[in-house]
C-alpha cells in the first residue's frame, strides 16, 4: 500500500510537468528569462526586440561563434545545418559540456565518439519583435571503437543558453 501511494504521487508530479526549463526551475543551467527551453525536445523559443533581417544576421554570427556551421535555407529567414560532425570539441569546449550521449568507463561518450549535430532556426515577425525557434538534435557514433550504432544525445542546454546570452547582449530585452 505504501509503495502504491509513493508511485502514484511520483506519477502525479511527473505528469504535471510541461518540459520547459525556466529560470525558477532548479534543472535550468542558468537564467533563461522570457525564453522557453524544452530539453526533451531540444527546442528553444523566444522573441528578440529587433527587425527580422537584423536578427537573422546576428544569428548567423552567433552560430558561427558557437562553432555551428550553418547553411542558408531556400526559405526566407531560416538557417539550418544538415549534419555537422564534431569530434571531441565544439568552439574550444568539450562536447560533453553541450551534449549528453551517455557514459562509458573512459568518461562521457560525447568526448570520445563522433557527434553529428543538426539544427534548424526559424524567424518570424511578431508584434514589433522577431520570434525565433531553434531546434537542435545530435547523435553519436563510436567510430574510434568501430561500432556503427547511433546513440541519441540530449542537449545540456548550455549551448542554447550561451546563444540566448549572446542575443541578449546584442539586443537587450531578449531575456
BAKOL-573477 format. One line per field, with one value per atom (N, C-alpha, C): residue in one letter; x, y, z; residue number from 1; chain. Coordinates in Angstrom, 2 decimals. Example, Ala and Ser with C-alpha at 12.3 -4.5 7.8 and 13.67 -1.06 7.14 Angstrom:
BEGIN
residu: c(a; a; a; s; s; s) $
east: c(13.19; 12.30; 13.20; 12.85; 13.67; 12.90) $
north: c(-5.69; -4.50; -3.30; -2.25; -1.06; 0.03) $
up: c(7.80; 7.80; 7.80; 7.08; 7.14; 7.87) $
num: c(1; 1; 1; 2; 2; 2) $
chaine: c(A; A; A; A; A; A) $
//
This chain:
BEGIN
residu: c(x; x; x; x; x; x; x; x; x; x; x; x; x; x; x; x; x; x; x; x; x; x; x; x; x; x; x; x; x; x; x; x; x; x; x; x; x; x; x; x; x; x; x; x; x; x; x; x; x; x; x; x; x; x; x; x; x; x; x; x; x; x; x; x; x; x; x; x; x; x; x; x; x; x; x; x; x; x; x; x; x; x; x; x; x; x; x; x; x; x; x; x; x; x; x; x; x; x; x; x; x; x; x; x; x; x; x; x; x; x; x; x; x; x; x; x; x; x; x; x; x; x; x; x; x; x; x; x; x; x; x; x; x; x; x; x; x; x; x; x; x; x; x; x; x; x; x; x; x; x; x; x; x; x; x; x; x; x; x; x; x; x; x; x; x; x; x; x; x; x; x; x; x; x; x; x; x; x; x; x; x; x; x; x; x; x; x; x; x; x; x; x; x; x; x; x; x; x; x; x; x; x; x; x; x; x; x; x; x; x; x; x; x; x; x; x; x; x; x; x; x; x; x; x; x; x; x; x; x; x; x; x; x; x; x; x; x; x; x; x; x; x; x; x; x; x; x; x; x; x; x; x; x; x; x; x; x; x; x; x; x; x; x; x; x; x; x; x; x; x; x; x; x; x; x; x; x; x; x; x; x; x; x; x; x; x; x; x; x; x; x; x; x; x; x; x; x; x; x; x; x; x; x; x; x; x; x; x; x; x; x; x; x; x; x; x; x; x; x; x; x; x; x; x; x; x; x; x; x; x; x; x; x; x; x; x; x; x; x; x; x; x; x; x; x; x; x; x; x; x; x; x; x; x; x; x; x; x; x; x; x; x; x; x; x; x; x; x; x; x; x; x; x; x; x; x; x; x; x; x; x; x; x; x; x; x; x; x; x; x; x; x; x; x; x; x; x; x; x; x; x; x; x; x; x; x; x; x; x; x; x; x; x; x; x; x; x; x; x; x; x; x; x; x; x; x; x; x; x; x; x; x; x; x; x; x; x; x; x; x; x; x; x; x; x; x; x; x; x; x; x; x; x; x; x; x; x; x; x; x; x; x; x; x; x; x; x; x; x; x; x; x; x; x; x; x; x; x; x; x; x; x; x; x; x; x; x; x; x; x; x; x; x; x; x; x; x; x; x; x; x; x; x; x; x; x; x; x; x; x; x; x; x; x; x; x; x; x; x; x; x; x; x; x; x) $
east: c(0.81; 0.00; 0.86; 1.91; 2.79; 3.47; 3.89; 4.58; 3.63; 2.39; 1.41; 1.15; 1.08; 0.88; 2.09; 3.30; 4.51; 4.60; 4.27; 4.32; 3.26; 2.07; 1.01; 1.40; 2.03; 2.48; 3.56; 4.49; 5.56; 4.99; 4.03; 3.41; 2.64; 1.98; 1.25; 2.20; 3.34; 4.31; 4.89; 5.22; 5.83; 4.83; 3.58; 2.61; 2.24; 2.46; 2.16; 3.24; 4.37; 5.49; 5.26; 5.62; 5.46; 6.71; 7.84; 9.09; 9.89; 9.33; 10.05; 10.91; 12.12; 13.00; 12.93; 12.56; 12.52; 13.56; 13.77; 14.78; 14.55; 13.26; 13.00; 13.13; 13.25; 13.40; 14.81; 14.98; 16.34; 17.12; 16.44; 17.14; 17.73; 17.34; 17.85; 19.29; 20.19; 21.59; 21.89; 20.91; 21.17; 19.88; 20.00; 18.85; 18.32; 17.13; 16.52; 15.62; 15.20; 14.33; 13.04; 12.70; 11.45; 11.57; 12.77; 13.00; 12.60; 11.91; 11.49; 12.50; 12.86; 13.78; 13.17; 13.04; 12.48; 13.60; 14.22; 15.38; 14.99; 13.83; 13.43; 13.20; 12.92; 12.70; 13.87; 14.82; 15.94; 15.47; 14.44; 13.79; 13.95; 14.33; 14.44; 13.57; 12.69; 11.76; 11.82; 11.72; 11.72; 11.46; 11.67; 11.48; 12.59; 13.05; 14.14; 13.56; 13.83; 13.28; 14.06; 13.97; 14.67; 14.00; 14.23; 13.64; 14.25; 13.47; 13.93; 15.27; 15.51; 16.76; 17.97; 17.84; 18.92; 19.18; 18.10; 18.22; 18.81; 18.41; 18.93; 20.45; 20.94; 22.40; 23.10; 22.49; 23.08; 23.15; 22.10; 22.10; 23.22; 23.41; 24.49; 25.84; 26.11; 27.38; 27.48; 26.40; 26.41; 26.60; 25.90; 26.06; 27.47; 28.06; 29.45; 30.38; 30.12; 30.92; 30.81; 29.66; 29.46; 29.98; 30.51; 31.08; 30.09; 28.89; 27.89; 27.89; 28.13; 28.14; 26.70; 26.37; 25.00; 25.00; 23.91; 23.71; 22.36; 22.30; 21.03; 20.05; 18.83; 17.77; 17.18; 16.44; 15.76; 14.61; 14.11; 13.03; 13.62; 12.91; 13.43; 13.47; 14.47; 14.64; 14.72; 15.41; 15.60; 17.05; 17.66; 19.01; 18.93; 19.79; 19.78; 21.16; 21.31; 22.54; 22.12; 22.51; 22.09; 22.78; 24.08; 24.81; 26.24; 26.55; 27.91; 28.57; 29.75; 30.48; 31.39; 31.30; 32.16; 32.89; 34.18; 34.98; 35.66; 35.34; 35.91; 35.54; 35.53; 35.31; 34.38; 33.73; 32.92; 33.21; 33.78; 34.18; 35.06; 36.09; 37.10; 36.57; 35.34; 34.76; 34.57; 34.76; 34.49; 33.02; 32.76; 31.39; 30.46; 31.00; 30.15; 29.58; 30.14; 29.58; 28.22; 28.05; 26.83; 25.90; 26.45; 25.64; 25.87; 24.79; 24.85; 24.54; 25.57; 25.43; 25.65; 25.54; 25.80; 27.26; 27.58; 28.95; 29.44; 30.75; 31.38; 32.49; 33.32; 34.33; 35.42; 35.53; 36.54; 35.98; 34.67; 34.06; 32.88; 32.51; 31.37; 31.62; 30.62; 30.73; 30.91; 30.34; 30.44; 31.89; 32.76; 34.16; 35.02; 34.51; 35.31; 34.65; 33.34; 32.63; 32.60; 32.23; 31.96; 30.51; 30.28; 28.94; 28.49; 27.30; 26.73; 25.59; 25.72; 24.79; 23.94; 22.65; 21.72; 20.95; 20.67; 19.83; 19.03; 17.98; 17.16; 16.74; 16.71; 16.32; 15.29; 14.16; 13.12; 12.87; 12.76; 12.46; 11.15; 10.38; 9.13; 8.84; 8.34; 7.97; 6.81; 6.88; 5.82; 5.70; 4.70; 4.39; 5.60; 6.30; 7.46; 8.72; 8.65; 9.81; 10.01; 11.02; 11.25; 11.20; 10.21; 10.09; 11.07; 11.68; 12.58; 12.30; 12.55; 12.52; 13.80; 14.56; 15.83; 15.73; 15.84; 15.77; 17.12; 17.59; 18.89; 18.76; 19.39; 19.39; 20.82; 21.25; 22.60; 22.55; 23.45; 23.62; 25.11; 25.50; 26.92; 27.14; 28.31; 28.72; 30.12; 30.32; 31.63; 32.55; 32.96; 33.85; 35.20; 35.83; 37.12; 37.04; 35.90; 35.73; 35.24; 34.92; 34.49; 33.04; 32.22; 30.81; 29.95; 29.12; 28.32; 27.00; 26.67; 25.40; 25.34; 24.17; 23.95; 23.28; 23.76; 23.21; 22.64; 21.39; 20.79; 21.41; 21.69; 22.28; 21.26; 21.21; 20.37; 21.22; 20.60; 21.32; 21.37; 22.44; 22.54; 21.90; 21.64; 21.06; 22.10; 23.36; 24.40; 24.67; 24.63; 24.85; 23.72; 22.49; 21.35; 21.37; 21.74; 21.80; 22.88; 24.00; 25.06; 24.56; 23.82; 23.24; 22.29; 21.43; 20.48; 21.21; 22.27; 23.05; 23.70; 24.23; 24.83; 23.77; 22.58; 21.48; 21.09; 21.00; 20.61; 21.66; 22.93; 23.99; 23.86; 23.43; 23.26; 21.92; 20.90; 19.54; 18.99; 19.30; 18.79; 17.26; 16.77; 15.33; 14.94; 15.90; 15.60; 15.19; 15.88; 15.58; 14.55) $
north: c(-1.20; 0.00; 1.26; 1.27; 2.44; 2.66; 1.57; 1.70; 2.23; 1.78; 2.25; 3.74; 4.23; 5.65; 6.46; 5.97; 6.67; 6.73; 5.63; 5.60; 6.54; 6.56; 7.46; 8.92; 9.28; 10.66; 11.03; 10.12; 10.39; 10.59; 9.75; 9.90; 11.21; 11.62; 12.88; 14.06; 14.01; 15.09; 15.15; 13.98; 13.94; 14.35; 13.91; 14.22; 15.69; 16.43; 17.85; 18.70; 18.12; 18.88; 19.18; 20.40; 20.77; 20.50; 20.26; 20.02; 21.29; 22.46; 23.72; 24.04; 24.47; 24.91; 26.43; 26.95; 28.38; 28.75; 30.02; 30.49; 29.96; 29.79; 29.31; 27.80; 27.08; 25.63; 25.26; 24.46; 24.12; 23.31; 22.73; 21.97; 22.85; 24.12; 25.03; 25.41; 25.38; 25.69; 27.17; 28.03; 29.47; 30.26; 31.55; 32.44; 32.51; 31.96; 31.94; 33.13; 33.79; 34.95; 34.59; 35.30; 35.08; 33.99; 33.48; 32.46; 31.09; 30.31; 28.96; 27.94; 26.97; 25.92; 24.58; 23.69; 22.35; 21.34; 20.86; 19.97; 18.67; 18.12; 16.84; 16.93; 18.12; 18.29; 18.98; 19.50; 20.25; 21.55; 22.16; 23.33; 24.55; 25.67; 26.95; 27.95; 28.66; 29.61; 30.92; 32.01; 33.33; 34.41; 35.65; 36.80; 37.81; 38.41; 39.39; 40.74; 41.81; 43.13; 43.83; 43.30; 43.86; 43.32; 43.98; 43.51; 42.17; 41.37; 40.03; 40.00; 40.94; 40.92; 41.14; 42.02; 42.28; 41.07; 40.44; 39.25; 38.09; 37.95; 36.87; 36.99; 38.19; 38.40; 38.13; 38.54; 38.30; 36.80; 36.07; 34.62; 33.94; 34.37; 33.77; 33.95; 35.15; 35.41; 34.63; 34.58; 33.89; 32.39; 31.80; 30.36; 30.04; 30.91; 30.73; 30.82; 31.78; 31.94; 30.71; 30.05; 28.86; 27.59; 27.72; 26.56; 25.76; 26.29; 25.59; 26.11; 25.20; 25.57; 25.68; 26.78; 26.94; 27.15; 26.71; 26.90; 27.59; 28.55; 29.23; 28.25; 28.37; 27.57; 28.33; 27.64; 28.31; 29.15; 28.81; 29.60; 30.86; 31.97; 33.19; 33.06; 33.70; 33.74; 32.36; 31.47; 30.12; 29.71; 29.25; 28.69; 27.24; 26.43; 25.01; 24.42; 23.25; 22.50; 21.07; 20.48; 19.12; 18.09; 18.23; 17.26; 17.73; 18.22; 18.67; 17.66; 17.19; 16.24; 17.00; 16.66; 17.26; 16.15; 16.32; 15.32; 15.99; 15.54; 15.98; 17.40; 18.38; 19.78; 20.50; 21.51; 22.43; 23.82; 24.67; 26.03; 25.99; 25.15; 25.03; 24.49; 23.95; 23.37; 21.88; 21.06; 19.62; 19.41; 18.46; 18.21; 17.84; 17.21; 16.81; 18.01; 19.18; 20.40; 20.72; 20.39; 20.72; 19.54; 18.31; 17.14; 16.01; 15.31; 14.13; 12.93; 12.16; 10.98; 9.69; 9.77; 8.62; 8.56; 7.58; 7.41; 5.99; 5.85; 4.53; 4.57; 3.55; 3.50; 4.57; 5.16; 6.21; 7.61; 7.72; 9.02; 9.25; 10.51; 10.82; 10.41; 9.75; 9.32; 10.51; 11.65; 12.82; 13.24; 12.95; 13.35; 12.36; 11.17; 10.18; 9.73; 9.78; 9.39; 10.56; 10.29; 11.34; 11.75; 13.03; 13.54; 14.29; 13.95; 14.58; 15.49; 16.77; 17.79; 18.31; 18.41; 19.02; 20.10; 21.19; 22.21; 22.93; 23.58; 24.41; 25.65; 26.77; 28.04; 28.70; 29.06; 29.78; 31.11; 32.16; 33.51; 33.98; 34.74; 35.30; 36.62; 37.62; 38.88; 38.66; 39.34; 39.17; 40.43; 41.26; 42.45; 43.35; 43.72; 44.60; 43.89; 42.61; 41.81; 40.73; 39.91; 38.76; 37.50; 36.66; 35.39; 34.40; 33.57; 32.55; 31.20; 30.16; 28.78; 28.12; 27.60; 26.95; 25.52; 24.57; 23.15; 22.49; 21.67; 21.01; 19.54; 18.71; 17.27; 16.78; 15.84; 15.28; 13.77; 13.10; 11.66; 11.35; 10.30; 9.94; 8.55; 8.37; 7.07; 6.78; 5.56; 5.15; 4.76; 5.74; 5.49; 4.96; 5.56; 5.03; 3.58; 3.18; 1.81; 0.86; 1.39; 0.55; 0.08; 0.71; 0.32; 1.31; 0.83; 1.74; 2.20; 1.70; 2.06; 3.55; 4.13; 5.54; 5.67; 6.62; 6.89; 8.30; 8.44; 9.78; 10.53; 11.79; 12.65; 13.71; 13.96; 15.04; 16.29; 17.43; 18.68; 18.98; 19.60; 20.01; 21.37; 22.10; 23.43; 24.54; 24.18; 25.19; 25.94; 25.25; 25.89; 26.86; 26.43; 27.28; 28.51; 28.30; 29.42; 30.42; 29.91; 30.80; 31.61; 30.95; 31.63; 32.74; 32.45; 33.43; 34.58; 34.28; 35.34; 36.25; 35.67; 36.48; 37.34; 36.79; 37.56; 38.71; 38.43; 39.46; 40.56; 40.21; 41.23; 42.17; 41.62; 42.45; 43.19; 42.51; 43.06; 42.98; 43.97; 43.93; 43.82; 43.00; 42.75; 41.43; 40.66; 39.35; 38.39; 38.49; 37.59; 38.14) $
up: c(0.00; 0.00; 0.00; 0.84; 0.88; -0.46; -1.11; -2.39; -3.47; -3.44; -4.42; -4.27; -3.03; -2.79; -3.27; -2.99; -3.42; -4.94; -5.60; -7.07; -7.63; -7.04; -7.50; -7.37; -6.24; -6.06; -7.07; -7.31; -8.27; -9.67; -10.07; -11.39; -11.49; -10.43; -10.45; -10.62; -9.95; -10.07; -11.47; -12.04; -13.37; -14.44; -14.33; -15.38; -15.40; -14.31; -14.28; -14.89; -15.26; -15.81; -17.27; -17.70; -19.11; -19.93; -19.28; -20.00; -20.23; -19.95; -20.17; -18.96; -19.22; -18.15; -18.08; -16.96; -16.76; -15.73; -15.49; -14.56; -13.15; -12.74; -11.40; -11.29; -12.38; -12.37; -11.97; -10.90; -10.47; -11.50; -12.50; -13.53; -14.62; -14.65; -15.68; -15.36; -16.34; -16.07; -15.92; -15.96; -15.84; -15.92; -16.14; -16.21; -17.63; -17.86; -19.18; -19.41; -18.37; -18.52; -19.21; -20.28; -21.02; -22.08; -22.31; -23.34; -22.79; -23.61; -23.22; -23.76; -22.92; -23.33; -22.96; -23.95; -23.74; -24.01; -22.95; -23.10; -23.80; -23.45; -24.02; -25.53; -26.04; -27.48; -28.17; -27.40; -27.98; -28.61; -28.04; -28.63; -27.74; -28.35; -27.66; -28.42; -27.68; -28.29; -27.55; -28.31; -27.68; -28.70; -28.29; -29.18; -28.93; -30.02; -29.97; -30.37; -29.58; -29.91; -31.01; -32.22; -33.39; -34.65; -35.80; -37.07; -37.50; -38.23; -38.64; -39.38; -40.30; -41.05; -40.15; -39.19; -38.24; -37.36; -36.91; -36.05; -36.85; -38.10; -38.95; -39.08; -39.36; -39.47; -38.14; -37.04; -35.73; -35.43; -35.76; -35.53; -36.32; -37.56; -38.37; -37.67; -37.17; -36.48; -35.17; -34.42; -33.13; -33.32; -34.27; -34.52; -34.96; -35.78; -36.18; -34.98; -34.10; -32.88; -31.97; -31.97; -31.15; -31.81; -33.02; -33.71; -34.52; -34.73; -35.52; -36.95; -37.88; -39.29; -39.77; -40.43; -40.92; -42.41; -43.01; -44.44; -44.60; -45.49; -45.74; -46.35; -45.92; -46.49; -47.67; -48.49; -49.59; -49.06; -47.88; -47.27; -46.64; -46.70; -46.08; -44.56; -43.96; -42.51; -41.88; -42.52; -41.98; -42.17; -41.10; -41.16; -40.73; -41.30; -40.95; -41.14; -40.62; -40.73; -40.95; -42.06; -42.36; -41.47; -41.28; -40.46; -40.31; -39.15; -38.86; -37.94; -38.33; -37.49; -36.54; -35.28; -34.26; -33.54; -33.34; -32.63; -31.45; -30.28; -29.00; -28.59; -29.50; -29.11; -30.09; -29.54; -30.33; -29.80; -30.64; -30.24; -28.99; -29.02; -27.97; -26.63; -26.63; -25.42; -25.64; -24.60; -24.75; -25.12; -26.00; -26.44; -25.29; -24.25; -23.12; -22.38; -22.59; -21.98; -22.60; -23.88; -24.59; -24.86; -24.89; -25.23; -24.25; -23.91; -23.06; -23.94; -24.24; -25.10; -24.30; -23.00; -22.14; -21.74; -20.93; -20.42; -20.64; -20.64; -20.63; -19.60; -19.53; -18.47; -18.63; -19.82; -20.01; -19.83; -19.56; -19.36; -20.31; -20.52; -21.39; -22.84; -23.43; -24.83; -25.78; -25.45; -26.34; -26.55; -25.60; -25.72; -26.50; -26.75; -27.49; -28.79; -28.87; -30.09; -31.07; -32.30; -33.27; -33.08; -32.86; -32.63; -33.87; -34.35; -35.54; -35.09; -35.38; -34.90; -36.06; -35.81; -36.77; -36.04; -36.72; -36.11; -37.17; -36.72; -37.58; -36.82; -37.49; -36.90; -37.80; -37.23; -37.96; -37.29; -38.09; -37.60; -38.22; -37.43; -37.94; -37.23; -37.97; -37.32; -36.35; -35.18; -34.18; -33.34; -33.62; -32.81; -32.57; -33.60; -33.47; -33.01; -32.81; -32.43; -33.48; -33.27; -34.14; -33.29; -33.53; -32.82; -33.44; -32.58; -33.10; -32.46; -33.24; -32.76; -33.22; -32.26; -32.55; -32.05; -32.96; -32.59; -32.90; -31.97; -32.16; -31.81; -32.62; -32.43; -32.66; -31.84; -32.02; -31.80; -32.48; -32.28; -32.34; -31.64; -31.55; -32.13; -32.73; -33.28; -32.77; -32.30; -31.78; -32.94; -33.71; -34.86; -34.39; -33.34; -32.89; -32.43; -31.86; -31.39; -32.46; -33.64; -34.76; -34.66; -33.85; -33.74; -34.52; -35.44; -36.27; -35.63; -34.45; -33.82; -33.50; -33.73; -33.43; -32.07; -31.29; -29.97; -29.97; -29.58; -29.50; -28.32; -28.53; -27.49; -27.07; -25.79; -25.27; -25.14; -25.29; -25.09; -23.60; -23.16; -21.75; -21.53; -22.61; -22.51; -22.44; -22.24; -22.10; -23.41; -24.53; -25.82; -26.13; -25.89; -26.14; -25.22; -23.95; -23.01; -23.42; -23.91; -24.39; -25.59; -26.47; -27.63; -27.17; -26.21; -25.70; -25.02; -24.26; -23.62; -24.66; -25.74; -26.79; -27.51; -27.70; -28.29; -27.38; -26.08; -25.13; -25.03; -25.21; -25.20; -26.40; -27.54; -28.74; -28.74; -28.25; -28.25; -26.83; -25.99; -24.61; -24.59; -23.69; -23.62; -24.20; -24.72; -25.27; -24.16; -23.00; -21.89; -20.96) $
num: c(1; 1; 1; 2; 2; 2; 3; 3; 3; 4; 4; 4; 5; 5; 5; 6; 6; 6; 7; 7; 7; 8; 8; 8; 9; 9; 9; 10; 10; 10; 11; 11; 11; 12; 12; 12; 13; 13; 13; 14; 14; 14; 15; 15; 15; 16; 16; 16; 17; 17; 17; 18; 18; 18; 19; 19; 19; 20; 20; 20; 21; 21; 21; 22; 22; 22; 23; 23; 23; 24; 24; 24; 25; 25; 25; 26; 26; 26; 27; 27; 27; 28; 28; 28; 29; 29; 29; 30; 30; 30; 31; 31; 31; 32; 32; 32; 33; 33; 33; 34; 34; 34; 35; 35; 35; 36; 36; 36; 37; 37; 37; 38; 38; 38; 39; 39; 39; 40; 40; 40; 41; 41; 41; 42; 42; 42; 43; 43; 43; 44; 44; 44; 45; 45; 45; 46; 46; 46; 47; 47; 47; 48; 48; 48; 49; 49; 49; 50; 50; 50; 51; 51; 51; 52; 52; 52; 53; 53; 53; 54; 54; 54; 55; 55; 55; 56; 56; 56; 57; 57; 57; 58; 58; 58; 59; 59; 59; 60; 60; 60; 61; 61; 61; 62; 62; 62; 63; 63; 63; 64; 64; 64; 65; 65; 65; 66; 66; 66; 67; 67; 67; 68; 68; 68; 69; 69; 69; 70; 70; 70; 71; 71; 71; 72; 72; 72; 73; 73; 73; 74; 74; 74; 75; 75; 75; 76; 76; 76; 77; 77; 77; 78; 78; 78; 79; 79; 79; 80; 80; 80; 81; 81; 81; 82; 82; 82; 83; 83; 83; 84; 84; 84; 85; 85; 85; 86; 86; 86; 87; 87; 87; 88; 88; 88; 89; 89; 89; 90; 90; 90; 91; 91; 91; 92; 92; 92; 93; 93; 93; 94; 94; 94; 95; 95; 95; 96; 96; 96; 97; 97; 97; 98; 98; 98; 99; 99; 99; 100; 100; 100; 101; 101; 101; 102; 102; 102; 103; 103; 103; 104; 104; 104; 105; 105; 105; 106; 106; 106; 107; 107; 107; 108; 108; 108; 109; 109; 109; 110; 110; 110; 111; 111; 111; 112; 112; 112; 113; 113; 113; 114; 114; 114; 115; 115; 115; 116; 116; 116; 117; 117; 117; 118; 118; 118; 119; 119; 119; 120; 120; 120; 121; 121; 121; 122; 122; 122; 123; 123; 123; 124; 124; 124; 125; 125; 125; 126; 126; 126; 127; 127; 127; 128; 128; 128; 129; 129; 129; 130; 130; 130; 131; 131; 131; 132; 132; 132; 133; 133; 133; 134; 134; 134; 135; 135; 135; 136; 136; 136; 137; 137; 137; 138; 138; 138; 139; 139; 139; 140; 140; 140; 141; 141; 141; 142; 142; 142; 143; 143; 143; 144; 144; 144; 145; 145; 145; 146; 146; 146; 147; 147; 147; 148; 148; 148; 149; 149; 149; 150; 150; 150; 151; 151; 151; 152; 152; 152; 153; 153; 153; 154; 154; 154; 155; 155; 155; 156; 156; 156; 157; 157; 157; 158; 158; 158; 159; 159; 159; 160; 160; 160; 161; 161; 161; 162; 162; 162; 163; 163; 163; 164; 164; 164; 165; 165; 165; 166; 166; 166; 167; 167; 167; 168; 168; 168; 169; 169; 169; 170; 170; 170; 171; 171; 171; 172; 172; 172; 173; 173; 173; 174; 174; 174; 175; 175; 175) $
chaine: c(A; A; A; A; A; A; A; A; A; A; A; A; A; A; A; A; A; A; A; A; A; A; A; A; A; A; A; A; A; A; A; A; A; A; A; A; A; A; A; A; A; A; A; A; A; A; A; A; A; A; A; A; A; A; A; A; A; A; A; A; A; A; A; A; A; A; A; A; A; A; A; A; A; A; A; A; A; A; A; A; A; A; A; A; A; A; A; A; A; A; A; A; A; A; A; A; A; A; A; A; A; A; A; A; A; A; A; A; A; A; A; A; A; A; A; A; A; A; A; A; A; A; A; A; A; A; A; A; A; A; A; A; A; A; A; A; A; A; A; A; A; A; A; A; A; A; A; A; A; A; A; A; A; A; A; A; A; A; A; A; A; A; A; A; A; A; A; A; A; A; A; A; A; A; A; A; A; A; A; A; A; A; A; A; A; A; A; A; A; A; A; A; A; A; A; A; A; A; A; A; A; A; A; A; A; A; A; A; A; A; A; A; A; A; A; A; A; A; A; A; A; A; A; A; A; A; A; A; A; A; A; A; A; A; A; A; A; A; A; A; A; A; A; A; A; A; A; A; A; A; A; A; A; A; A; A; A; A; A; A; A; A; A; A; A; A; A; A; A; A; A; A; A; A; A; A; A; A; A; A; A; A; A; A; A; A; A; A; A; A; A; A; A; A; A; A; A; A; A; A; A; A; A; A; A; A; A; A; A; A; A; A; A; A; A; A; A; A; A; A; A; A; A; A; A; A; A; A; A; A; A; A; A; A; A; A; A; A; A; A; A; A; A; A; A; A; A; A; A; A; A; A; A; A; A; A; A; A; A; A; A; A; A; A; A; A; A; A; A; A; A; A; A; A; A; A; A; A; A; A; A; A; A; A; A; A; A; A; A; A; A; A; A; A; A; A; A; A; A; A; A; A; A; A; A; A; A; A; A; A; A; A; A; A; A; A; A; A; A; A; A; A; A; A; A; A; A; A; A; A; A; A; A; A; A; A; A; A; A; A; A; A; A; A; A; A; A; A; A; A; A; A; A; A; A; A; A; A; A; A; A; A; A; A; A; A; A; A; A; A; A; A; A; A; A; A; A; A; A; A; A; A; A; A; A; A; A; A; A; A; A; A; A; A; A; A; A; A; A; A; A; A; A; A; A; A; A; A; A; A; A; A; A; A; A; A; A; A; A; A; A; A; A; A; A) $
//
